[in-house]
Amino acid sequence: MGLNKETAAQLAEARLAEWRRNGHDEWRAMLDDKETRLVVGEDGRRYAVVSYAIDDGEGRVRMSVLVDDGGSSALVPLVRDEIMSPDGTFIT
């Protein structure tokens, strides 16, 4: 059974929603750091949710969230990201 993309997307969006409540300084503090959470999805399967920030240039910070179920999806995880400008606005 492959990655349940709907559940993985929900987990990624939930993690990004947590980060959206933080300001630019908190996002910058996450640079060069990585957080991994093991989460049970609504489908009862266990997922790894990895989040990290990278400098996107000109003061912008990109927060990326990768989700996989430990199977072959670990090689090509579902990815969602968000970019915040120095003034705290999001770039779409």
Residue frames as qw, qx, qy, qz and C-alpha x, y, z in Angstrom:
[[0.000, 0.890, 0.455, 0.000, 0.00, 0.00, 0.00],
 [0.442, 0.411, -0.007, 0.797, 1.43, 3.40, -0.97],
 [0.133, -0.126, -0.359, 0.915, 1.43, 6.68, 0.83],
 [0.032, 0.758, 0.651, -0.025, -2.04, 7.98, 1.66],
 [0.328, 0.287, 0.106, 0.894, -1.50, 11.39, 0.06],
 [0.312, -0.719, -0.313, -0.536, -4.67, 12.90, 1.52],
 [0.721, -0.647, -0.201, 0.145, -3.68, 12.05, 5.09],
 [0.672, -0.085, 0.008, 0.735, -0.06, 13.08, 4.47],
 [0.141, 0.519, 0.208, 0.817, -1.21, 16.44, 3.07],
 [0.493, -0.771, -0.274, -0.297, -3.43, 17.02, 6.10],
 [0.768, -0.479, -0.120, 0.407, -0.49, 16.35, 8.42],
 [0.516, 0.148, 0.112, 0.836, 1.79, 18.68, 6.45],
 [0.079, -0.651, -0.263, -0.708, -0.79, 21.46, 6.38],
 [0.633, -0.726, -0.266, -0.037, -1.43, 21.07, 10.12],
 [0.712, -0.302, -0.048, 0.632, 2.29, 21.47, 10.82],
 [0.298, 0.338, 0.199, 0.871, 2.52, 24.54, 8.58],
 [0.324, -0.765, -0.346, -0.436, -0.53, 26.00, 10.34],
 [0.691, -0.610, -0.195, 0.334, 1.40, 25.75, 13.62],
 [0.562, -0.093, 0.116, 0.814, 4.32, 27.63, 12.07],
 [0.097, 0.616, 0.374, 0.687, 2.07, 30.31, 10.55],
 [0.455, -0.838, -0.297, -0.058, 1.25, 31.44, 14.09],
 [0.652, -0.466, 0.036, 0.597, 4.92, 32.31, 14.63],
 [0.186, 0.945, -0.070, -0.260, 6.73, 35.39, 13.46],
 [0.648, 0.687, -0.303, 0.128, 9.72, 35.85, 11.21],
 [0.119, -0.698, 0.644, -0.292, 12.18, 35.73, 14.15],
 [0.767, -0.185, 0.567, -0.238, 10.92, 32.29, 15.18],
 [0.881, 0.468, 0.068, -0.020, 11.24, 31.07, 11.59],
 [0.374, 0.774, -0.463, 0.216, 14.82, 32.40, 11.41],
 [0.445, -0.558, 0.639, -0.288, 15.61, 30.65, 14.68],
 [0.910, 0.073, 0.379, -0.151, 14.69, 27.37, 13.00],
 [0.571, 0.722, -0.384, -0.071, 17.38, 27.81, 10.29],
 [0.349, 0.488, -0.781, 0.174, 19.89, 24.96, 10.25],
 [0.368, -0.125, 0.784, -0.484, 17.63, 22.91, 12.53],
 [0.491, -0.051, -0.714, -0.496, 15.25, 20.06, 11.82],
 [0.492, -0.135, 0.600, -0.616, 12.33, 18.66, 13.77],
 [0.405, -0.001, -0.845, -0.348, 10.93, 15.17, 13.29],
 [0.558, -0.100, 0.477, -0.671, 7.63, 14.05, 14.74],
 [0.120, -0.088, -0.965, -0.213, 6.12, 10.58, 14.54],
 [0.456, 0.099, 0.218, -0.857, 2.37, 11.02, 14.18],
 [0.271, 0.273, 0.922, 0.043, -0.55, 8.64, 13.78],
 [0.191, -0.015, -0.369, -0.909, -2.79, 9.83, 10.97],
 [0.646, 0.051, 0.206, -0.734, -6.58, 9.60, 10.77],
 [0.803, 0.238, -0.451, -0.307, -6.10, 6.40, 8.79],
 [0.884, -0.438, 0.146, -0.068, -4.34, 4.77, 11.77],
 [0.849, 0.294, -0.097, 0.428, -0.96, 4.62, 10.04],
 [0.517, -0.694, 0.025, 0.500, 2.23, 6.10, 11.47],
 [0.519, 0.777, 0.086, 0.346, 3.88, 8.98, 9.61],
 [0.558, -0.306, -0.059, 0.769, 7.14, 10.86, 9.98],
 [0.163, 0.942, 0.245, 0.161, 6.58, 14.62, 9.76],
 [0.640, -0.187, 0.012, 0.745, 9.85, 16.48, 9.24],
 [0.145, 0.962, 0.207, 0.104, 10.00, 20.27, 9.28],
 [0.609, -0.290, 0.073, 0.735, 12.93, 22.57, 8.68],
 [0.196, 0.948, 0.119, -0.223, 13.66, 26.11, 7.55],
 [0.680, 0.064, 0.253, 0.685, 16.13, 27.37, 4.97],
 [0.040, -0.623, 0.040, 0.780, 17.24, 30.86, 4.03],
 [0.580, 0.579, 0.553, 0.148, 15.42, 31.69, 0.79],
 [0.441, 0.234, 0.202, 0.843, 17.45, 34.83, 0.11],
 [0.048, -0.468, -0.115, -0.875, 16.83, 38.52, 0.76],
 [0.246, -0.208, 0.543, -0.776, 15.69, 37.80, 4.33],
 [0.795, -0.065, -0.209, -0.566, 12.99, 35.33, 3.32],
 [0.283, -0.285, 0.890, -0.214, 12.64, 32.03, 5.14],
 [0.680, 0.050, -0.542, -0.492, 11.19, 28.89, 3.57],
 [0.525, -0.238, 0.712, -0.402, 9.61, 26.41, 5.96],
 [0.567, 0.194, -0.693, -0.401, 9.39, 22.94, 4.42],
 [0.667, -0.190, 0.583, -0.423, 7.43, 20.00, 5.76],
 [0.437, 0.270, -0.801, -0.307, 8.02, 16.47, 4.46],
 [0.733, -0.155, 0.442, -0.493, 5.72, 13.56, 5.29],
 [0.506, 0.271, -0.781, -0.247, 6.32, 9.87, 4.67],
 [0.862, -0.305, 0.026, -0.405, 4.95, 6.60, 6.02],
 [0.529, -0.544, 0.651, 0.019, 8.29, 4.85, 6.36],
 [0.833, 0.257, 0.477, 0.110, 7.81, 2.76, 3.22],
 [0.594, 0.285, 0.363, 0.658, 8.94, 3.67, -0.25],
 [0.036, 0.932, 0.253, 0.257, 7.49, 7.17, 0.34],
 [0.562, -0.714, 0.094, 0.407, 10.58, 7.85, 2.47],
 [0.570, 0.008, 0.426, 0.702, 12.47, 8.13, -0.83],
 [0.018, 0.338, 0.374, 0.863, 9.96, 10.60, -2.29],
 [0.069, -0.449, -0.707, 0.543, 7.98, 12.14, 0.57],
 [0.068, 0.839, 0.466, 0.272, 5.04, 14.49, 0.22],
 [0.410, -0.116, -0.152, 0.892, 6.38, 18.05, 0.51],
 [0.019, -0.896, -0.393, -0.207, 4.61, 21.28, 1.41],
 [0.504, -0.132, -0.189, 0.832, 6.28, 24.62, 2.06],
 [0.050, -0.946, -0.319, -0.009, 5.61, 28.22, 2.92],
 [0.535, 0.233, -0.078, 0.808, 7.80, 31.30, 2.46],
 [0.257, -0.879, -0.340, 0.214, 7.78, 34.24, 4.86],
 [0.375, 0.707, -0.051, 0.597, 9.17, 37.69, 4.04],
 [0.376, 0.062, -0.495, 0.781, 11.06, 39.70, 6.64],
 [0.288, -0.230, 0.104, -0.924, 7.94, 41.80, 7.25],
 [0.370, 0.037, 0.802, -0.468, 6.01, 38.67, 8.30],
 [0.711, 0.382, 0.015, -0.591, 3.89, 38.33, 5.15],
 [0.708, -0.019, 0.693, 0.132, 3.67, 35.07, 3.25],
 [0.209, 0.469, -0.543, -0.665, 4.68, 34.73, -0.37],
 [0.769, 0.241, 0.527, -0.269, 2.29, 32.69, -2.48]]
